Amino acid sequence: MNSQWLKFISVTFPVALIFIALFSEVFSYLLKDVPLRRHDLDRLVVALKEGEAINAPTVLLGDSITQDVLKKYRVAPKGEIANLTTNKASGVVGSMFLLERYLKKNTPPSKIIFASTPEFFGYEPEGKAAEIYLTSVFNKTEERRWLLKHMNNAFNENKVEPAILNIESKIGYKILALFAPIPNGLIEGDEIPDKMPVLEHSFIHSSIQKGLVNRSNEHLTLSKIVGSALIDICKMLPEADLYFVIAPMPEITYLKRKEKGEINFLRDKIFNHLDGDCSKVNFIDINEYEIFPDVAMRDSDHLRRPGWTAEYARLLRQVIRTLN
């Protein structure tokens, strides 16, 4: 090896790496207060911070089956509901943090509605999903403290990661956020049309049917972490009524769970867990209003558009009117 290569390997290359690492660290620090806008949850957090107060009497929480519907349709008169639905990946814990942030600017609601799949209450974020949709989104001091107490496997306070080892998250996404539009409010769809879209009844693919069968065999439960989050929601709003609305399930899944007593088991588990902590707890199964056939599903969890999503929106609006 000649002297030039030796100098490059022993001096020039390490110095260049150190310079790039230091530059990345400084750039990352300058961008640290830029709010991320990678996905709907990021944008919802920004909207809660930057938008005007809503002061809605009802807050609607839930996973993506309901979020998907509310992107298209409004299920209550304007100003009556604050739509804080998100996807399953952030879990009920993410819903709790969203509600907490909502209350920083808005008056306490009298009703909290969880409209979601029943699996939402057994799900605990972990791995990459927890990083992308929970720990990187909710990083205020009190949120980190809660995560450390209840989910220390998903959140490591002592983890120090140089920017150069995670340029995508610490710099790349931040730069993209600088050019992204700032959300000016919560997502709110249009009025449900008087003339409803035609309900889809075409062929269902065998891979989707297999997913529906597999879903039917999943055991419903209330996870320990979800239970802790629900109790903290009740402590946060001791006077509010809490409603659990079970979103539409495919017929094969619903009937099997009904036969096995899974839905009643989850209902009783929630009631017993929250007994004495919430002022009023209610459980509503929207599948008792209408059975959704397997062909209504575009995958194991989500409804086909536009017909069946509109039908769920109509039923959800009917339930909310009854509550009011």
C-alpha positions as CSV (number, residue, x, y, z in Angstrom):
1,M,0.0,0.0,0.0
2,N,1.5,3.4,-1.1
3,S,1.7,6.4,1.3
4,Q,-1.3,8.2,-0.3
5,W,-3.7,5.3,0.4
6,L,-2.3,4.9,3.9
7,K,-2.9,8.6,4.5
8,F,-6.4,8.4,3.1
9,I,-7.4,5.4,5.3
10,S,-5.7,6.5,8.5
11,V,-6.4,10.3,8.3
12,T,-8.6,11.6,5.5
13,F,-11.4,9.1,5.7
14,P,-11.8,9.1,9.6
15,V,-11.7,12.9,9.6
16,A,-14.3,13.1,6.9
17,L,-16.6,10.7,8.8
18,I,-16.2,12.7,12.0
19,F,-17.0,15.9,10.1
20,I,-20.1,14.4,8.5
21,A,-21.3,13.0,11.8
22,L,-20.8,16.4,13.5
23,F,-22.6,18.2,10.7
24,S,-25.5,15.7,10.9
25,E,-25.7,16.2,14.6
26,V,-25.9,20.0,14.3
27,F,-28.4,19.8,11.5
28,S,-30.5,17.4,13.4
29,Y,-30.5,19.7,16.4
30,L,-31.6,22.7,14.3
31,L,-34.5,20.6,13.0
32,K,-35.5,19.0,16.3
33,D,-38.6,21.2,16.8
34,V,-40.0,20.7,13.3
35,P,-43.1,18.5,13.7
36,L,-43.1,15.4,11.6
37,R,-45.8,14.9,8.9
38,R,-45.1,11.3,7.7
39,H,-48.6,9.9,8.1
40,D,-52.2,10.8,9.2
41,L,-51.3,10.5,12.9
42,D,-48.4,13.0,12.6
43,R,-50.8,15.4,10.8
44,L,-53.5,14.9,13.4
45,V,-51.0,15.9,16.1
46,V,-50.0,19.0,14.2
47,A,-53.7,19.9,13.7
48,L,-54.4,19.7,17.4
49,K,-51.5,22.0,18.1
50,E,-51.9,24.5,15.3
51,G,-55.7,24.5,14.7
52,E,-58.4,26.4,16.5
53,A,-60.3,25.0,19.5
54,I,-63.2,22.8,18.6
55,N,-64.9,22.4,22.0
56,A,-67.0,19.5,20.7
57,P,-69.3,17.8,23.2
58,T,-68.2,14.4,21.9
59,V,-64.8,13.0,21.0
60,L,-64.6,10.1,18.6
61,L,-61.6,7.7,19.0
62,G,-60.9,4.5,17.1
63,D,-58.8,2.6,14.6
64,S,-58.5,2.7,10.8
65,I,-61.9,1.0,10.0
66,T,-63.6,4.1,11.4
67,Q,-60.9,6.6,10.4
68,D,-61.4,5.3,6.8
69,V,-65.1,6.1,7.0
70,L,-64.7,9.6,8.6
71,K,-62.3,10.7,5.9
72,K,-65.2,10.4,3.5
73,Y,-68.3,11.1,5.6
74,R,-69.5,13.2,8.5
75,V,-71.5,11.3,11.1
76,A,-72.7,14.3,13.2
77,P,-73.5,17.9,12.6
78,K,-70.5,20.2,12.2
79,G,-68.9,21.0,15.5
80,E,-70.6,18.2,17.4
81,I,-67.8,15.7,17.2
82,A,-64.0,15.9,17.3
83,N,-62.6,13.2,15.1
84,L,-59.5,11.8,16.8
85,T,-59.6,8.4,15.0
86,T,-56.3,7.0,13.9
87,N,-54.8,3.6,12.9
88,K,-54.4,0.5,14.9
89,A,-50.6,0.8,15.0
90,S,-50.6,3.5,17.7
91,G,-53.1,1.6,19.8
92,V,-55.4,2.7,22.5
93,V,-52.3,4.3,24.1
94,G,-52.0,6.6,21.1
95,S,-55.7,7.5,21.4
96,M,-55.2,8.4,25.1
97,F,-52.3,10.7,24.2
98,L,-54.4,12.3,21.4
99,L,-57.2,13.0,23.9
100,E,-54.8,14.4,26.4
101,R,-53.4,16.8,23.8
102,Y,-56.9,17.7,22.7
103,L,-57.8,18.7,26.2
104,K,-54.9,21.2,26.3
105,K,-56.9,23.5,24.1
106,N,-60.5,22.4,24.2
107,T,-63.2,22.1,26.9
108,P,-63.8,18.6,28.3
109,P,-66.3,16.6,26.2
110,S,-69.3,15.0,27.9
111,K,-69.0,11.8,25.8
112,I,-66.0,9.7,24.6
113,I,-66.8,7.1,21.9
114,F,-64.4,4.4,20.9
115,A,-65.6,3.1,17.5
116,S,-63.2,0.4,16.4
117,T,-62.6,-3.3,15.7
118,P,-62.7,-5.4,18.9
119,E,-59.1,-6.4,18.3
120,F,-58.1,-2.8,19.0
121,F,-58.5,-3.5,22.8
122,G,-56.1,-6.4,22.8
123,Y,-53.4,-4.7,20.6
124,E,-50.1,-3.5,22.1
125,P,-47.7,-1.5,19.8
126,E,-44.3,-3.0,19.6
127,G,-41.2,-3.1,17.4
128,K,-41.0,-0.8,14.4
129,A,-44.8,0.0,14.5
130,A,-44.3,1.3,18.1
131,E,-41.4,3.5,17.0
132,I,-43.1,5.0,13.9
133,Y,-46.6,5.4,15.3
134,L,-46.1,5.9,19.0
135,T,-42.7,6.7,20.6
136,S,-41.6,9.1,17.8
137,V,-45.0,10.9,17.8
138,F,-45.7,11.2,21.5
139,N,-42.5,12.4,23.1
140,K,-43.6,15.0,25.6
141,T,-42.2,14.5,29.1
142,E,-45.4,13.2,30.6
143,E,-45.9,10.9,27.6
144,R,-42.4,9.5,27.9
145,R,-43.0,8.9,31.6
146,W,-46.2,7.0,30.9
147,L,-44.5,4.9,28.3
148,L,-41.5,4.1,30.6
149,K,-43.9,3.0,33.3
150,H,-46.2,0.9,31.2
151,M,-44.3,0.0,28.0
152,N,-40.6,0.1,28.8
153,N,-40.0,-2.7,26.2
154,A,-41.2,-0.3,23.5
155,F,-39.6,2.9,24.8
156,N,-36.0,3.2,26.0
157,E,-35.2,6.6,27.6
158,N,-31.5,5.8,27.8
159,K,-31.2,5.1,24.1
160,V,-28.9,7.7,22.4
161,E,-28.7,7.4,18.7
162,P,-26.4,9.6,16.7
163,A,-28.1,11.4,13.8
164,I,-25.8,9.9,11.3
165,L,-27.1,6.4,12.1
166,N,-30.7,7.5,11.5
167,I,-30.6,10.3,8.9
168,E,-33.9,9.3,7.5
169,S,-35.9,10.0,10.7
170,K,-33.7,12.7,12.3
171,I,-33.1,14.8,9.1
172,G,-34.9,13.4,6.0
173,Y,-38.5,13.3,7.4
174,K,-37.9,16.7,9.1
175,I,-36.8,18.3,5.8
176,L,-39.9,16.9,4.0
177,A,-42.1,18.2,6.8
178,L,-40.8,21.8,6.1
179,F,-42.3,21.6,2.6
180,A,-45.5,19.8,3.6
181,P,-48.7,21.9,4.1
182,I,-49.8,22.6,7.7
183,P,-53.1,20.9,8.6
184,N,-55.6,23.6,9.5
185,G,-58.0,21.3,11.3
186,L,-59.2,17.8,12.1
187,I,-60.2,15.5,9.2
188,E,-63.9,15.9,8.4
189,G,-65.7,14.3,5.5
190,D,-68.8,15.4,3.6
191,E,-72.5,14.8,4.5
192,I,-73.7,11.3,4.0
193,P,-75.7,11.5,0.7
194,D,-79.5,11.1,0.7
195,K,-79.1,8.6,-2.1
196,M,-76.7,6.0,-0.7
197,P,-74.1,4.4,-3.0
198,V,-74.8,0.9,-4.2
199,L,-73.6,-1.8,-1.9
200,E,-70.9,-3.9,-3.5
201,H,-71.7,-7.6,-3.8
202,S,-69.1,-8.8,-6.3
203,F,-66.8,-11.7,-6.0
204,I,-64.5,-11.9,-3.0
205,H,-60.9,-13.0,-3.6
206,S,-59.8,-16.3,-2.0
207,S,-56.9,-14.6,-0.2
208,I,-59.4,-12.1,1.5
209,Q,-61.7,-15.0,2.4
210,K,-58.8,-16.8,4.0
211,G,-58.0,-13.6,6.0
212,L,-61.6,-13.5,7.2
213,V,-61.4,-17.1,8.4
214,N,-58.1,-16.5,10.2
215,R,-59.5,-13.4,11.9
216,S,-62.5,-15.5,13.1
217,N,-60.0,-17.7,15.1
218,E,-58.3,-14.7,16.9
219,H,-59.2,-14.6,20.6
220,L,-60.6,-11.2,21.8
221,T,-59.1,-9.8,25.0
222,L,-58.3,-6.6,26.9
223,S,-54.6,-6.2,27.2
224,K,-53.0,-4.9,30.4
225,I,-51.6,-1.8,28.7
226,V,-54.9,-1.0,27.1
227,G,-56.6,-1.4,30.4
228,S,-54.2,1.0,32.0
229,A,-54.8,3.6,29.2
230,L,-58.6,3.3,29.6
231,I,-58.5,3.9,33.3
232,D,-56.3,6.9,32.8
233,I,-58.8,8.2,30.2
234,C,-61.5,7.9,32.9
235,K,-59.3,9.7,35.4
236,M,-58.7,12.4,32.8
237,L,-62.5,12.9,32.3
238,P,-64.2,11.6,35.4
239,E,-67.6,13.2,34.4
240,A,-67.7,11.9,30.8
241,D,-69.7,9.0,29.6
242,L,-67.6,6.3,27.8
243,Y,-69.0,4.4,24.9
244,F,-67.5,1.4,23.1
245,V,-69.0,0.9,19.6
246,I,-67.9,-2.4,18.0
247,A,-67.4,-1.6,14.3
248,P,-68.7,-3.9,11.5
249,M,-67.1,-7.3,11.1
250,P,-67.4,-9.7,8.2
251,E,-70.3,-12.1,8.7
252,I,-68.2,-15.2,9.0
253,T,-66.1,-13.6,11.8
254,Y,-69.0,-12.0,13.6
255,L,-71.2,-15.1,13.7
256,K,-68.3,-17.3,14.9
257,R,-67.4,-14.9,17.6
258,K,-71.1,-14.6,18.7
259,E,-71.4,-18.3,18.9
260,K,-68.2,-18.6,21.0
261,G,-69.3,-15.8,23.3
262,E,-66.2,-13.8,22.4
263,I,-67.9,-10.4,22.1
264,N,-69.8,-10.8,25.4
265,F,-66.5,-11.8,27.0
266,L,-64.8,-8.6,25.8
267,R,-67.8,-6.5,26.9
268,D,-67.7,-8.1,30.4
269,K,-63.9,-7.7,30.6
270,I,-64.1,-4.0,29.9
271,F,-67.1,-3.4,32.3
272,N,-65.4,-5.3,35.1
273,H,-62.0,-3.6,34.5
274,L,-63.5,-0.1,34.5
275,D,-66.0,-0.6,37.3
276,G,-65.6,2.3,39.8
277,D,-63.2,4.2,37.6
278,C,-65.6,5.6,34.9
279,S,-68.9,7.5,35.6
280,K,-70.7,5.5,32.9
281,V,-69.6,2.8,30.5
282,N,-71.7,1.6,27.6
283,F,-71.1,-1.2,25.0
284,I,-72.8,-1.1,21.6
285,D,-72.3,-3.7,18.9
286,I,-73.1,-2.2,15.5
287,N,-73.3,-5.7,14.0
288,E,-76.5,-6.2,15.9
289,Y,-78.0,-3.4,13.8
290,E,-76.9,-5.0,10.6
291,I,-74.9,-8.0,9.5
292,F,-72.1,-7.1,7.1
293,P,-71.6,-10.0,4.5
294,D,-68.1,-11.2,3.7
295,V,-68.3,-9.4,0.3
296,A,-68.5,-6.1,2.2
297,M,-64.8,-6.4,3.1
298,R,-61.9,-5.3,0.9
299,D,-59.5,-7.0,3.4
300,S,-59.9,-8.8,6.7
301,D,-60.7,-5.5,8.6
302,H,-61.7,-2.7,6.2
303,L,-64.9,-2.2,4.3
304,R,-65.2,-1.7,0.5
305,R,-65.7,1.7,-0.8
306,P,-68.0,3.6,-1.4
307,G,-71.1,1.5,-0.6
308,W,-70.2,-0.3,2.6
309,T,-68.2,2.5,4.1
310,A,-71.3,4.8,3.6
311,E,-73.5,2.1,5.2
312,Y,-71.2,2.0,8.3
313,A,-71.3,5.9,8.4
314,R,-75.1,5.8,8.3
315,L,-75.3,3.3,11.1
316,L,-72.7,5.2,13.2
317,R,-74.6,8.4,12.7
318,Q,-77.8,6.6,13.8
319,V,-76.0,5.4,17.0
320,I,-74.6,8.8,17.8
321,R,-78.0,10.4,17.4
322,T,-79.4,7.9,19.8
323,L,-76.7,8.8,22.4
324,N,-77.6,12.4,22.1
